[in-house]
Amino acid sequence: MMLKRSPWPVILQVVPELSTGGAERTAIEIAEAVTMGGGKALVISEGGRLEDELAAVGGELIRMSAATKNPALVLANAMRIARLVRERGVSLVHARSRAPAWSAWIAARRAKRTFVTTYHGIYNQTGRVKAFYNGVMAKGDAVICNSEYTARIVRERHPKATDRVGVIYRGLDVERFDPALISPERVRALREAWGVPPGKRIVLMPARLTRWKGQRVLVEAAALLSARNRDGDLVFVLVGDDQGRTPYRAELAALVEARGLADRVIIAGHCDDMPAAFKASWLTVIASIEAEAFGRVSVESQAMGCPVIASNIGALPETIAPEPGILANAGADGFSEPVPAAGQRPWLFEPGNPQALCDSISAALALDAAVLDAFRQHAMERARTSFSKRALQHQTLAVYDRLIGTQLAANFANAASR
């Protein structure tokens, strides 16, 4: 027997696991927002280390192995989800990954419920089979993308979905990345752990050690600065786990030695305290040589008052603060308005070009201290306003409201302001 819908909105999100990652973290943040907005938040997942966090924000885990590519299991999961949708009075189904999206889409259509998807990244697409498999993410009644770059690719690949595609940027935890909460002791402990001498300014590169993140580009740029005698009081710190890529780490270490930079470049490994790492740094460099679908590190760094120089590729330019006074706001449909392009120099440089990166760092070094401080303040404000977790939550709920006629966003805003 088909049960009636719940008198309050019930939102069902579907995500493969609840481990550490953008899709998983955002699912918990939206579960929190739905609960604060007076709704019920359900999450289908295999579970993982974030289960307790989901429960803490009021979400309910429904354990299911939904991330299968087996057609028979996809259909079986779809039937199970459709039954759940009817029994629990679900109003909207939100899928955050391709494999579970197929089951979720079939279930939503069978139960005649609204279906939403979120692209948390760009999927490789070679051939018709892959294009068909990826295509389920463009079937949403609303298709949310994590950047304008991602949205542009989705529109190119799925032109019929163009009018349903919009951007909601990934949210920053402004409470964690708050420079006022970072004690001098935390900063001092990191500098000592890294072996940075007193009085030296840190140029930080936070990225796992993999070739496409561009660590070699930064090392070569550091060598060029040294040859110009422009490195002065700078120390370059590469923070990130090699994740088993020990040959690449050894290659970087050999390059540092070959360029005579052993006293200038530190390969520090994993860092557990990134807010303090950004607070300790004068500048952050993101030197990716392949496109990033968003740029979380860029936003976190700027929120901590640490300016960013980044490769002019993918979504990274969207995260770099433009001229002061320009901020992105949510449009009437709940999606983010396009972010104006940032100035080219010194904050963006040609990907894979050590000379261009050297020139950008040199330009930053030449900035008047008052000008640089004003930019720090502007970048901090923009990061905490345009990319906040609260903005992500409110904009997503506004999309839900537009589709199912609820008042989740307004209720959430009232609850968040208390």
C-alpha positions as CSV (number, residue, x, y, z in Angstrom):
1,M,0.0,0.0,0.0
2,M,1.4,3.4,-1.0
3,L,1.8,5.7,2.0
4,K,1.2,9.4,1.9
5,R,4.0,11.9,1.9
6,S,5.2,13.2,5.3
7,P,3.8,16.5,6.5
8,W,7.4,17.8,6.6
9,P,9.9,17.6,3.8
10,V,11.9,14.3,3.7
11,I,15.1,14.6,1.6
12,L,16.9,11.5,0.6
13,Q,20.6,11.8,-0.4
14,V,22.5,8.9,-2.0
15,V,26.3,8.7,-1.7
16,P,28.5,5.6,-2.1
17,E,30.4,5.9,1.3
18,L,30.7,8.2,4.3
19,S,34.5,8.5,4.1
20,T,36.5,11.8,3.9
21,G,35.7,13.4,0.6
22,G,33.8,16.3,-1.0
23,A,30.6,14.4,-1.8
24,E,30.5,12.8,1.6
25,R,31.3,16.0,3.5
26,T,28.7,17.9,1.5
27,A,26.0,15.2,2.1
28,I,26.5,15.7,5.9
29,E,26.4,19.5,5.6
30,I,23.1,19.3,3.6
31,A,21.7,16.8,6.1
32,E,22.4,19.3,8.8
33,A,20.7,22.1,6.8
34,V,17.6,20.0,6.1
35,T,17.3,19.2,9.8
36,M,17.7,22.9,10.8
37,G,15.1,23.8,8.1
38,G,12.5,21.6,9.7
39,G,12.9,18.6,7.4
40,K,14.0,15.0,7.8
41,A,17.4,14.0,6.3
42,L,18.0,10.5,5.1
43,V,21.2,9.3,3.6
44,I,21.7,6.0,1.7
45,S,25.3,4.9,1.9
46,E,27.6,1.9,2.7
47,G,28.7,4.0,5.7
48,G,32.1,4.9,6.9
49,R,34.1,7.1,9.3
50,L,31.7,10.0,9.1
51,E,28.7,8.1,10.3
52,D,28.8,9.6,13.8
53,E,29.0,13.1,12.2
54,L,25.9,12.4,10.2
55,A,24.0,11.3,13.3
56,A,25.3,14.3,15.2
57,V,23.6,16.7,12.7
58,G,20.3,14.9,12.8
59,G,20.7,12.8,9.7
60,E,19.7,9.1,9.5
61,L,21.9,6.6,7.8
62,I,20.2,3.9,5.7
63,R,22.9,1.4,5.0
64,M,22.9,0.1,1.4
65,S,25.6,-0.9,-1.1
66,A,24.2,1.3,-3.8
67,A,27.5,1.9,-5.7
68,T,27.3,-1.1,-8.0
69,K,27.7,-1.2,-11.8
70,N,26.0,-4.6,-12.1
71,P,22.7,-4.0,-14.0
72,A,20.8,-6.6,-12.0
73,L,21.9,-5.1,-8.7
74,V,21.3,-1.5,-10.0
75,L,17.7,-2.5,-10.7
76,A,17.3,-4.4,-7.4
77,N,18.6,-1.4,-5.5
78,A,16.2,0.9,-7.5
79,M,13.3,-1.2,-6.4
80,R,14.4,-1.1,-2.8
81,I,14.9,2.7,-2.9
82,A,11.5,3.2,-4.5
83,R,9.9,1.3,-1.7
84,L,11.8,3.3,0.9
85,V,10.7,6.6,-0.9
86,R,7.1,5.6,-0.6
87,E,7.2,4.3,2.9
88,R,9.1,7.2,4.3
89,G,7.3,9.9,2.4
90,V,10.4,11.2,0.6
91,S,9.8,14.3,-1.4
92,L,13.2,14.6,-3.2
93,V,16.0,12.2,-4.1
94,H,19.5,13.8,-4.4
95,A,22.3,11.6,-6.0
96,R,26.0,12.6,-5.5
97,S,27.8,9.9,-7.6
98,R,27.2,8.1,-10.9
99,A,26.9,4.4,-9.7
100,P,24.2,5.0,-7.0
101,A,22.6,7.7,-9.3
102,W,21.3,5.1,-11.7
103,S,19.4,3.3,-8.9
104,A,18.3,6.6,-7.4
105,W,17.0,7.9,-10.8
106,I,15.0,4.8,-11.6
107,A,13.6,4.8,-8.1
108,A,12.6,8.5,-8.2
109,R,10.9,8.0,-11.6
110,R,9.0,5.0,-10.4
111,A,7.9,6.8,-7.3
112,K,7.2,10.0,-9.2
113,R,9.5,12.1,-7.0
114,T,11.9,14.9,-7.8
115,F,15.4,13.9,-8.7
116,V,18.5,16.1,-8.2
117,T,22.2,15.4,-8.9
118,T,25.5,17.1,-8.0
119,Y,28.7,16.9,-10.0
120,H,31.5,17.0,-7.4
121,G,34.1,16.7,-10.2
122,I,34.6,16.0,-13.9
123,Y,34.2,12.4,-15.1
124,N,36.5,11.0,-17.8
125,Q,34.5,10.4,-20.9
126,T,35.9,8.4,-23.7
127,G,33.5,6.7,-26.1
128,R,29.7,6.2,-26.2
129,V,29.5,3.7,-23.4
130,K,31.2,6.0,-20.9
131,A,29.1,8.9,-22.1
132,F,25.9,6.9,-21.5
133,Y,27.1,5.9,-18.1
134,N,28.0,9.4,-17.1
135,G,24.7,10.7,-18.5
136,V,22.6,9.8,-15.5
137,M,24.2,12.7,-13.7
138,A,22.6,15.1,-16.2
139,K,19.1,13.6,-15.7
140,G,18.3,15.6,-12.6
141,D,15.4,18.0,-12.4
142,A,18.2,20.3,-11.2
143,V,21.9,19.5,-12.0
144,I,24.2,21.1,-9.4
145,C,27.9,21.7,-10.3
146,N,30.7,22.6,-8.0
147,S,32.1,25.3,-10.3
148,E,31.5,27.2,-13.5
149,Y,34.2,25.2,-15.1
150,T,32.4,21.9,-14.2
151,A,29.1,23.4,-15.4
152,R,30.5,24.5,-18.7
153,I,31.7,20.9,-19.4
154,V,28.4,19.4,-18.4
155,R,26.5,21.8,-20.7
156,E,28.9,20.9,-23.6
157,R,28.4,17.2,-23.0
158,H,24.7,17.3,-22.3
159,P,23.2,20.3,-24.1
160,K,19.6,19.1,-23.4
161,A,20.3,19.7,-19.7
162,T,21.6,23.2,-20.1
163,D,18.6,24.9,-18.6
164,R,18.7,22.6,-15.5
165,V,22.4,23.1,-14.8
166,G,23.6,25.6,-12.1
167,V,26.5,26.2,-9.8
168,I,26.7,25.9,-6.0
169,Y,30.3,26.1,-4.8
170,R,31.6,23.7,-2.2
171,G,31.3,25.1,1.3
172,L,34.1,26.3,3.6
173,D,34.0,25.5,7.3
174,V,34.5,29.1,8.5
175,E,34.6,28.0,12.1
176,R,37.6,25.8,11.5
177,F,39.3,28.2,9.1
178,D,39.2,31.2,11.3
179,P,42.5,33.0,11.8
180,A,41.3,34.4,15.1
181,L,41.1,30.9,16.6
182,I,44.7,29.9,15.7
183,S,47.0,30.4,18.6
184,P,50.6,31.5,18.1
185,E,51.7,28.3,19.8
186,R,50.1,26.3,17.0
187,V,51.9,28.3,14.3
188,R,55.2,28.1,16.2
189,A,54.9,24.4,16.6
190,L,54.4,23.9,12.8
191,R,57.3,26.2,11.9
192,E,59.6,24.2,14.3
193,A,58.3,20.9,13.0
194,W,59.1,21.9,9.5
195,G,62.5,23.4,10.4
196,V,61.7,26.9,9.2
197,P,64.2,29.4,10.7
198,P,62.8,32.4,12.6
199,G,62.2,35.4,10.4
200,K,61.7,33.5,7.2
201,R,58.5,33.9,5.2
202,I,56.8,30.7,4.1
203,V,55.5,30.0,0.6
204,L,53.3,27.0,1.1
205,M,52.3,24.4,-1.5
206,P,49.6,22.2,0.0
207,A,48.9,19.2,-2.3
208,R,49.4,15.5,-2.2
209,L,52.6,14.5,-3.9
210,T,51.6,13.6,-7.4
211,R,53.0,14.9,-10.7
212,W,49.9,16.7,-11.9
213,K,49.8,18.9,-8.8
214,G,52.9,20.6,-10.1
215,Q,55.5,20.4,-7.3
216,R,58.3,20.4,-9.9
217,V,57.0,23.7,-11.3
218,L,57.3,25.3,-7.9
219,V,60.8,23.9,-7.3
220,E,62.0,25.2,-10.7
221,A,60.4,28.6,-10.0
222,A,62.2,28.7,-6.6
223,A,65.5,28.1,-8.5
224,L,64.8,31.0,-10.8
225,L,64.1,33.3,-7.9
226,S,67.3,32.2,-6.3
227,A,69.2,32.9,-9.5
228,R,67.8,36.4,-9.5
229,N,68.6,36.8,-5.8
230,R,64.9,37.5,-5.3
231,D,64.2,34.6,-2.8
232,G,65.6,36.6,0.1
233,D,63.8,35.5,3.2
234,L,61.5,32.9,1.5
235,V,61.3,29.2,2.4
236,F,59.2,27.0,0.2
237,V,57.3,24.3,2.1
238,L,55.7,21.4,0.2
239,V,52.9,19.9,2.4
240,G,51.2,16.7,1.4
241,D,51.3,12.9,1.6
242,D,53.0,10.9,-1.1
243,Q,50.3,8.2,-0.8
244,G,52.9,5.6,-1.7
245,R,54.4,7.6,-4.5
246,T,57.9,7.3,-3.0
247,P,59.7,7.4,-6.4
248,Y,58.1,10.8,-7.1
249,R,59.0,12.1,-3.6
250,A,62.6,10.9,-4.2
251,E,62.6,12.6,-7.6
252,L,61.5,15.9,-6.0
253,A,64.2,15.6,-3.3
254,A,66.8,15.0,-6.0
255,L,65.6,18.1,-8.0
256,V,65.9,20.2,-4.8
257,E,69.5,19.0,-4.3
258,A,70.4,19.5,-8.0
259,R,69.1,23.1,-7.9
260,G,71.0,23.9,-4.7
261,L,67.8,24.6,-2.8
262,A,68.3,22.3,0.2
263,D,68.1,25.2,2.6
264,R,65.1,26.8,0.7
265,V,62.7,24.0,-0.1
266,I,61.3,21.6,2.5
267,I,59.3,18.5,1.6
268,A,57.3,18.3,4.8
269,G,54.9,15.5,4.2
270,H,51.4,15.3,5.7
271,C,50.1,18.1,7.9
272,D,47.2,17.6,10.4
273,D,46.7,21.3,11.1
274,M,46.1,23.1,7.8
275,P,44.4,26.1,9.4
276,A,47.7,26.8,11.3
277,A,49.7,26.0,8.2
278,F,47.9,28.7,6.2
279,K,48.2,31.1,9.2
280,A,51.9,30.5,9.3
281,S,52.4,31.2,5.6
282,W,53.0,34.4,3.7
283,L,51.7,33.0,0.4
284,T,50.1,29.8,-1.0
285,V,50.9,28.4,-4.4
286,I,48.7,26.0,-6.3
287,A,50.7,24.9,-9.4
288,S,48.4,22.2,-10.8
289,I,49.2,21.3,-14.5
290,E,45.8,19.7,-15.0
291,A,42.4,21.2,-14.4
292,E,40.9,21.2,-10.9
293,A,37.1,20.9,-10.7
294,F,37.0,23.3,-7.8
295,G,39.9,24.5,-5.6
296,R,39.1,23.9,-1.9
297,V,42.7,24.6,-0.8
298,S,42.6,28.0,-2.5
299,V,39.5,29.0,-0.6
300,E,40.7,27.7,2.7
301,S,44.0,29.6,2.3
302,Q,42.3,32.9,1.5
303,A,39.9,32.5,4.4
304,M,42.9,32.3,6.7
305,G,44.3,35.6,5.2
306,C,46.9,33.9,3.1
307,P,46.9,35.1,-0.6
308,V,47.0,32.5,-3.3
309,I,48.9,32.3,-6.6
310,A,47.4,29.6,-8.8
311,S,47.6,28.0,-12.2
312,N,45.2,29.7,-14.7
313,I,43.4,26.4,-15.4
314,G,40.1,24.7,-14.6
315,A,38.1,26.2,-11.8
316,L,41.0,27.7,-9.9
317,P,40.5,31.2,-11.4
318,E,37.0,31.2,-9.9
319,T,38.4,30.8,-6.4
320,I,40.9,33.7,-6.6
321,A,39.6,37.0,-5.4
322,P,39.0,39.6,-8.1
323,E,39.2,43.3,-7.5
324,P,37.9,44.4,-4.1
325,G,34.2,45.0,-3.8
326,I,33.1,42.2,-6.1
327,L,31.4,39.3,-4.4
328,A,29.3,36.5,-5.7
329,N,25.7,36.1,-4.5
330,A,23.0,33.5,-4.9
331,G,20.5,34.1,-7.8
332,A,16.8,33.8,-7.6
333,D,16.9,30.1,-8.6
334,G,19.2,29.2,-5.7
335,F,22.3,28.8,-7.8
336,S,25.4,31.0,-7.5
337,E,25.8,33.9,-9.8
338,P,28.9,33.6,-12.1
339,V,32.1,34.8,-10.3
340,P,34.0,37.6,-12.1
341,A,37.4,36.6,-13.5
342,A,40.4,37.5,-11.4
343,G,43.2,39.8,-12.5
344,Q,46.0,38.0,-14.3
345,R,49.0,39.0,-12.2
346,P,50.3,38.2,-9.8
347,W,47.5,35.8,-8.7
348,L,47.2,33.6,-11.8
349,F,50.0,32.2,-14.0
350,E,50.4,30.0,-17.0
351,P,50.1,26.3,-16.0
352,G,53.4,24.3,-16.1
353,N,55.5,27.4,-16.6
354,P,58.1,27.9,-13.9
355,Q,59.1,31.3,-15.3
356,A,55.6,32.6,-15.1
357,L,55.3,31.4,-11.5
358,C,58.6,33.0,-10.7
359,D,57.3,36.3,-12.2
360,S,54.1,36.1,-10.2
361,I,55.9,35.5,-6.9
362,S,58.3,38.4,-7.8
363,A,55.3,40.6,-8.5
364,A,53.8,39.7,-5.1
365,L,57.1,40.5,-3.4
366,A,57.1,43.9,-5.0
367,L,53.6,44.8,-3.7
368,D,53.4,47.6,-1.2
369,A,52.7,46.1,2.3
370,A,49.5,48.2,2.6
371,V,48.2,47.0,-0.8
372,L,48.9,43.4,0.1
373,D,47.2,43.7,3.4
374,A,44.1,45.2,1.8
375,F,44.0,42.3,-0.6
376,R,44.4,39.8,2.2
377,Q,41.3,41.3,3.9
378,H,39.3,41.3,0.7
379,A,40.2,37.8,-0.2
380,M,39.3,36.7,3.4
381,E,35.9,38.3,3.2
382,R,35.2,36.9,-0.2
383,A,36.2,33.3,0.8
384,R,34.1,33.4,3.9
385,T,31.1,35.0,2.1
386,S,30.9,33.4,-1.3
387,F,32.3,30.0,-0.4
388,S,30.9,29.4,3.1
389,K,29.3,26.3,4.3
390,R,26.2,28.3,5.1
391,A,26.0,29.6,1.6
392,L,26.2,26.1,0.2
393,Q,23.5,24.9,2.5
394,H,21.1,27.9,1.9
395,Q,21.6,27.7,-1.9
396,T,21.0,24.0,-2.0
397,L,17.8,24.3,0.1
398,A,16.6,27.1,-2.2
399,V,16.9,24.6,-5.1
400,Y,14.9,22.1,-3.2
401,D,12.3,24.7,-2.4
402,R,12.0,25.8,-6.0
403,L,11.4,22.2,-7.1
404,I,9.1,20.9,-4.3
405,G,7.5,24.1,-3.0
406,T,8.9,24.0,0.5
407,Q,10.3,26.7,2.8
408,L,13.5,24.9,3.9
409,A,15.8,27.8,3.0
410,A,13.9,30.4,4.9
411,N,13.5,28.1,8.0
412,F,17.2,27.3,7.8
413,A,18.2,31.0,7.6
414,N,16.1,31.7,10.7
415,A,17.6,28.8,12.7
416,A,21.1,29.7,11.6
417,S,20.7,33.3,12.8
418,R,19.8,32.3,16.3
